[in-house]
């Protein structure tokens, strides 16, 4: 079970990631956004197979 500190740290990391994605979208950097999302999706799928 994650501690409160670990949970908040994970949330901060998620916040940073979402801000980066949002900035890519705002700046119309669709190719970079797509690449980042595909990488993240691949990582999640690989983790689920373990």
MARVEX-467340 format. One record per residue: residue in three letters; z, y negated, x negated of N, C-alpha, C in turn. Coordinates in steps of 0.02 Angstrom, whole numbers, plus 50000, padded with zeros to 5 digits. Layout:
// MARVEX-467340
ALAZYXZYXZYX ...
***
This chain:
// MARVEX-467340
UNK500005005949958500005000050000500004993849956 UNK499534989249967499514983249924500104978649938 UNK500324975549887500864970749895500584964249924 UNK501024959849945500814953449972500414949449921 UNK500634949749858500294946049805499594948949794 UNK499534955449793498874958649785498414956849844 UNK498694956949904498304955349963498044948249960 UNK498474943549941498264936549936497744935649880 UNK497834939149827497344938849772496664941349795 UNK496664946749832496034949449860495714944449908 UNK496124941249948495864936249995495564930249958 UNK495874928249904495604922749863494924924549834 UNK494884930649809494244933049782493704933149836 UNK493894935349895493424935549951493214928449971 UNK493684923849970493544916849986493024913949938 UNK493114915149873492654912749822491964915749833 UNK491944922149846491304925549858490944922549918 UNK491304921449972490994918650032490754911550021 UNK491134907649984490924900849967490274900949927 UNK490224905549880489604906149840489014907949884 UNK489114912649929488564914649974488364908850020 UNK488854905350045488704899750089488324894250051 UNK488514892949990488164887949949487444889949936 UNK487334896349924486644898649915486234897449978 UNK486534898750034486194897750098486054890250109 UNK486554886150098486474878850107485934876050061 UNK485884878750002485394876349953484714879849960 UNK484654883750012484034887350028483804891849970 UNK484294894749936484144899449882484154906549911 UNK483674907749953483664913849992483574920149950 UNK483174919549897483074925349854483714927449819 UNK484064922549792484704923949758485204926749808 UNK485214923849868485674926149920485524933449937 UNK484894935049947484704941849964484894946649908 UNK484774944849846484944949149789485694950449786 UNK486084945249796486814945849794487054950449850 UNK486794949549909486994953649966486794960949956 UNK486194962049931485964968849918486404972349866 UNK486594968549814487034971349762487714973249791 UNK487984968749832488634970149863488604976149910 UNK488074976449949487994982049995487924988649957 UNK487564988549903487484994549862488154996849834 UNK488544991949810489204993549781489664996649834 UNK489654993849894490074996449948489855003549967 UNK489205004549973488955011249992489135016449939 UNK489085014449876489255019049822490005020749823 UNK490405015849839491135016949843491305021549901 UNK490945020949955491075025150013490895032550000 UNK490445033749954490245040549939490735044249894 UNK491165040549862491655043649816492195047349854 
***
